[in-house]
Amino acid sequence: MIVPEALLLDFGGVVAETVKRPAWAAELAAEVHAMLERAGFGGLSAAEIETDIRAGARADSCWKDSTSRQYAPAEMTHRRFWAEFVATDWPEQARELVTVEASPLCRLMGERRRERMLRPGVKELLAACWERGVRPAVVSNALCGLVHRDFLAREGLAGQLAVQVYSDEAGVRKPNPELIHIACRALGVAPGRVWYVGDNHDRDVVCGVRAGAGATVLMRSRSTEKIPYQVRQTPHATVDDPIGLLRLLENTWT
């Protein structure tokens, strides 16, 4: 394990743990329904909208699993998600409206869909990195990275990260190695001098190895063992949580 110059962290499962909110789709559907009515469209009920939102989210999940088999997948755009995954069979006015409002709707969906909590030890990990001259950053897939930026700002951690790179803003998604390379270029460091830490085999481990990261570390989370298919790549090390990651770093520092 090299002594890293930068520590690149996935968001979900590494920096924060997330829990799905059962009522998220109904709440989002109610807001979309109200938006459509304000625009003069009343052809869809809130229940119909909720059904299509849930169908779109499920289709998007399957799409994400399939892209993990590609070498350099592009990210889903906000407009495509709402136009093709949710509103496919809606009347033209309704489909056009949610397509125009796709970015704020994706942000709203991200806020409604999950509760987020910092994983224990994250603040100590970031503080230790800065003390040792290791620049921490977030590199993560996201349908709306702004939701993650907002969360980190509320937790007082935005200033503790040298850079944040999200797939919807970059246009590429893991396991595309370009997402890590974007962060490395922004930090002015070679990929071989960073650690990349994620919680999924098919996206994070594969991405770190493809990008030529100096070390790829798997951090266990609730989703780590939900592997859609086996991958060839293996991590250099596995840790249970941010506290375990800090201990691993301390071993290289000493």
C-alpha positions in Angstrom: 0.0 0.0 0.0 1.6 3.3 -1.1 1.5 6.4 1.0 -1.2 8.4 -0.9 -1.1 12.0 -1.9 -4.9 12.1 -2.2 -7.8 10.0 -0.9 -10.7 9.7 -3.3 -13.9 8.6 -1.5 -17.2 7.3 -2.9 -20.2 9.1 -1.3 -22.9 6.5 -0.6 -21.7 3.7 1.6 -18.3 5.4 2.4 -18.9 9.0 3.4 -22.6 8.5 4.2 -25.0 5.7 4.8 -28.4 6.0 3.2 -31.8 4.6 4.1 -34.7 4.7 1.6 -37.8 6.6 2.7 -41.0 4.4 2.0 -43.2 7.4 1.1 -40.7 9.1 -1.2 -42.5 8.2 -4.5 -45.9 9.3 -3.2 -44.5 12.6 -2.0 -42.7 13.3 -5.3 -45.8 12.3 -7.3 -47.9 14.8 -5.3 -45.4 17.6 -6.1 -45.2 16.6 -9.8 -49.1 16.5 -9.9 -49.3 20.0 -8.4 -46.7 21.3 -10.9 -48.7 19.8 -13.9 -51.9 21.3 -12.6 -50.3 24.8 -12.3 -49.4 24.5 -15.9 -53.0 23.7 -16.9 -52.6 19.9 -17.3 -54.9 17.7 -15.4 -54.8 14.5 -17.3 -52.9 12.4 -14.8 -53.7 11.4 -11.3 -51.1 11.5 -8.5 -51.5 7.7 -8.3 -50.7 7.3 -12.0 -47.7 9.6 -11.6 -46.4 7.6 -8.6 -46.7 4.3 -10.5 -44.6 5.7 -13.4 -42.0 7.3 -11.0 -41.5 3.9 -9.3 -41.3 2.2 -12.7 -38.7 4.7 -13.9 -36.6 4.3 -10.8 -36.6 0.6 -11.1 -35.7 0.8 -14.8 -32.9 3.2 -14.0 -31.6 0.7 -11.4 -31.5 -2.1 -14.0 -29.8 0.3 -16.4 -27.1 1.1 -13.9 -26.4 -2.6 -13.4 -26.0 -3.1 -17.1 -23.7 -0.1 -17.5 -21.3 -1.7 -15.0 -20.4 -4.2 -17.7 -19.3 -1.4 -20.1 -15.7 0.0 -20.0 -16.6 3.7 -20.3 -20.3 4.3 -19.6 -21.8 7.7 -19.9 -24.2 9.0 -17.1 -27.9 9.2 -17.4 -29.0 12.8 -18.1 -31.7 14.4 -16.0 -33.8 15.0 -19.1 -33.5 11.5 -20.4 -34.5 10.1 -17.0 -37.8 12.0 -16.9 -38.6 11.9 -20.6 -37.7 8.2 -21.3 -37.8 6.4 -17.9 -40.7 8.1 -16.2 -42.9 10.0 -18.6 -42.6 7.7 -21.7 -46.3 7.2 -22.2 -47.5 10.6 -20.8 -49.4 13.1 -23.1 -47.0 15.5 -24.8 -47.6 18.5 -22.6 -46.9 16.6 -19.4 -43.9 14.9 -20.8 -42.5 18.2 -22.1 -43.0 19.9 -18.8 -41.2 17.3 -16.7 -38.4 17.2 -19.3 -37.9 21.0 -19.0 -38.0 20.8 -15.2 -35.8 17.6 -15.1 -32.9 19.0 -13.1 -34.9 20.4 -10.2 -37.1 17.3 -10.3 -34.0 15.1 -10.0 -32.8 17.2 -7.1 -36.2 16.9 -5.4 -36.2 13.2 -6.0 -32.8 12.8 -4.4 -33.9 14.7 -1.4 -37.2 12.8 -1.0 -35.9 9.3 -1.8 -33.3 8.7 1.0 -32.2 9.8 4.4 -28.5 10.3 4.7 -26.2 10.0 7.8 -22.5 10.4 8.0 -20.7 7.2 8.7 -19.0 7.2 12.1 -15.4 8.3 11.8 -15.6 10.3 8.6 -14.8 13.7 10.3 -11.8 12.2 12.1 -10.6 10.6 8.8 -10.8 13.9 6.9 -9.0 15.8 9.7 -6.2 13.2 9.8 -5.8 13.4 6.1 -5.3 17.2 6.1 -2.8 16.9 9.0 -0.7 14.5 7.0 -0.9 16.4 3.7 -3.3 14.0 2.1 -6.0 15.7 0.1 -9.4 14.1 0.5 -12.0 14.3 -2.3 -15.4 12.7 -3.2 -15.8 10.9 -6.5 -19.2 9.4 -6.8 -22.0 8.3 -9.2 -25.1 10.4 -8.7 -28.3 11.1 -10.5 -28.1 14.6 -8.9 -24.7 15.4 -7.3 -26.1 18.7 -6.0 -28.0 16.6 -3.4 -24.7 15.3 -2.0 -23.1 18.7 -2.1 -26.0 20.1 -0.1 -25.7 17.3 2.5 -22.0 17.8 2.9 -22.4 21.6 3.3 -25.1 21.0 6.0 -22.7 18.7 7.8 -19.9 21.3 7.6 -17.7 19.1 5.4 -17.7 21.0 2.1 -14.6 22.9 3.2 -12.9 19.6 4.3 -12.9 18.2 0.7 -10.4 19.4 -1.9 -12.8 18.6 -4.8 -16.1 16.9 -5.4 -16.7 15.0 -8.7 -20.2 13.6 -9.5 -21.2 11.6 -12.5 -24.2 13.7 -13.5 -22.0 16.8 -13.6 -19.1 15.0 -15.4 -21.2 13.1 -17.9 -19.5 9.8 -17.2 -20.2 7.2 -14.5 -18.2 4.5 -12.8 -16.7 2.1 -13.7 -15.6 4.5 -16.4 -12.1 5.3 -15.2 -12.4 8.9 -16.5 -14.4 9.8 -13.3 -11.3 9.1 -11.2 -9.0 10.7 -13.8 -11.1 13.9 -13.7 -10.5 14.1 -9.9 -6.8 13.4 -10.3 -6.4 16.2 -12.9 -8.2 18.6 -10.7 -5.9 17.7 -7.8 -2.8 17.7 -10.0 -1.8 14.2 -8.9 -1.2 11.0 -10.9 -3.7 8.2 -10.4 -0.9 5.9 -9.2 -0.5 8.2 -6.2 -4.1 8.1 -4.9 -6.2 5.6 -3.0 -9.8 5.1 -4.3 -12.3 3.9 -1.8 -15.8 2.6 -2.7 -18.3 0.1 -1.4 -19.3 -1.8 -4.6 -17.4 -4.5 -6.5 -18.9 -3.9 -9.9 -18.6 -0.1 -9.9 -16.0 1.0 -7.4 -13.4 -1.8 -7.4 -13.6 -2.2 -11.2 -13.2 1.6 -11.6 -10.3 2.0 -9.3 -8.4 -0.8 -11.0 -9.2 0.4 -14.5 -8.1 3.9 -13.5 -4.7 2.7 -12.3 -5.2 4.0 -8.7 -2.3 3.3 -6.5 -4.6 1.4 -4.2 -8.3 0.4 -4.5 -10.0 -0.1 -1.1 -13.4 -1.7 -0.6 -15.3 -0.4 2.4 -18.2 -2.7 3.5 -21.7 -1.2 3.5 -25.2 -2.5 3.3 -24.9 -2.8 -0.5 -21.5 -4.4 -0.8 -22.7 -7.9 -1.2 -25.5 -7.0 -3.6 -23.4 -7.9 -6.6 -25.3 -8.1 -9.9 -22.5 -10.3 -11.4 -19.0 -11.5 -10.6 -16.1 -9.2 -11.6 -12.5 -10.0 -12.2 -11.0 -7.1 -10.3 -10.2 -7.4 -6.6 -9.4 -4.6 -4.1 -6.0 -4.2 -2.6 -7.6 -4.0 0.9 -11.0 -4.2 2.6 -12.1 -2.2 5.6 -15.3 -2.2 7.6 -15.8 1.5 8.0 -14.1 5.0 8.0 -12.4 4.1 11.3 -10.8 1.0 9.7 -9.8 3.1 6.7 -8.0 5.6 9.0 -6.2 2.8 10.7 -5.1 1.5 7.3 -3.8 4.9 6.4 -2.0 5.2 9.7 -0.1 2.0 9.0 1.3 3.6 5.8 2.2 6.8 7.7 4.2 4.9 10.3 
